[in-house]
């Protein structure tokens, strides 16, 4: 709390969410949303699970054709996921 210079709650929250640790955790939590945006609705339809653990995105696919498509586009998808997150979160994608 400050007594001399008040600060709107919006500014306080913005400063909090911009902290590197908090921003990283928020981006990790949004990884399933980023996945859907990056691969598109058609591939996302066959995606059963998206999980982020220590720089690796684990994806469980229902269709072997969709799995193969994601497997071949892994490098591009990693780059697009990192761009969407605004930081280098994803190192690789493992498709199951």
C-alpha positions as CSV (number, residue, x, y, z in Angstrom):
1,X,0.0,0.0,0.0
2,X,1.1,3.5,-0.8
3,X,0.1,6.6,1.1
4,X,1.7,9.2,-1.0
5,X,1.0,8.2,-4.7
6,X,-2.0,6.1,-5.3
7,X,-2.0,3.7,-8.2
8,X,-5.1,2.3,-9.9
9,X,-5.7,-1.4,-9.4
10,X,-5.4,-2.0,-13.2
11,X,-1.9,-0.7,-13.2
12,X,-0.9,-2.9,-10.3
13,X,-2.4,-6.0,-11.9
14,X,-0.7,-5.2,-15.2
15,X,2.7,-4.9,-13.5
16,X,2.0,-8.2,-11.7
17,X,1.1,-10.1,-14.9
18,X,4.2,-8.6,-16.7
19,X,6.6,-10.2,-14.3
20,X,8.6,-12.9,-16.1
21,X,7.6,-15.8,-13.9
22,X,3.9,-14.9,-13.9
23,X,3.9,-14.3,-17.6
24,X,5.5,-17.6,-18.3
25,X,3.0,-19.5,-16.1
26,X,0.1,-17.8,-17.8
27,X,1.5,-18.7,-21.2
28,X,1.9,-22.3,-20.1
29,X,-1.7,-22.4,-19.0
30,X,-2.9,-21.1,-22.3
31,X,-0.9,-23.7,-24.4
32,X,-4.1,-25.7,-25.3
33,X,-5.7,-22.5,-26.7
34,X,-2.5,-21.7,-28.6
35,X,-2.5,-25.2,-30.0
36,X,-6.0,-24.8,-31.4
37,X,-5.2,-21.4,-32.9
38,X,-1.9,-22.7,-34.5
39,X,-3.1,-26.0,-36.0
40,X,-6.6,-24.9,-37.0
41,X,-10.0,-26.4,-36.3
42,X,-9.6,-29.4,-38.5
43,X,-6.5,-30.8,-36.8
44,X,-7.8,-29.6,-33.4
45,X,-10.9,-31.7,-33.9
46,X,-8.7,-34.9,-33.8
47,X,-6.7,-33.6,-30.8
48,X,-7.7,-35.4,-27.5
49,X,-5.1,-33.9,-25.2
50,X,-2.5,-31.1,-25.1
51,X,-0.1,-31.1,-22.2
52,X,2.9,-28.8,-21.6
53,X,5.7,-30.1,-19.3
54,X,9.2,-28.5,-19.1
55,X,9.4,-27.2,-22.6
56,X,7.7,-30.2,-24.3
57,X,4.2,-30.2,-25.7
58,X,2.7,-33.7,-25.5
59,X,-0.2,-34.1,-27.9
60,X,-2.5,-37.1,-28.1
61,X,-4.2,-37.5,-31.5
62,X,-7.2,-39.7,-32.5
63,X,-6.4,-39.8,-36.2
64,X,-3.2,-41.3,-37.7
65,X,-3.4,-39.0,-40.7
66,X,-3.6,-35.9,-38.4
67,X,-0.8,-37.3,-36.2
68,X,1.4,-37.7,-39.3
69,X,0.6,-34.1,-40.4
70,X,1.5,-32.7,-37.0
71,X,4.7,-34.8,-36.9
72,X,5.9,-33.5,-40.2
73,X,5.1,-29.9,-39.2
74,X,6.6,-30.0,-35.7
75,X,9.4,-27.4,-36.3
76,X,7.0,-24.9,-37.7
77,X,4.4,-25.5,-35.0
78,X,7.1,-25.0,-32.3
79,X,8.0,-21.7,-33.8
80,X,4.3,-20.6,-34.1
81,X,3.5,-21.7,-30.5
82,X,6.5,-19.7,-29.2
83,X,5.4,-16.6,-31.3
84,X,1.9,-17.0,-29.9
85,X,3.1,-17.2,-26.3
86,X,5.5,-14.3,-26.8
87,X,8.5,-16.2,-25.4
88,X,10.5,-19.3,-26.0
89,X,8.5,-21.9,-24.1
90,X,8.3,-24.9,-26.4
91,X,11.4,-26.8,-27.3
92,X,9.7,-29.8,-29.0
93,X,6.4,-31.5,-29.7
94,X,5.8,-35.2,-29.0
95,X,2.8,-36.7,-30.8
96,X,1.2,-39.8,-29.5
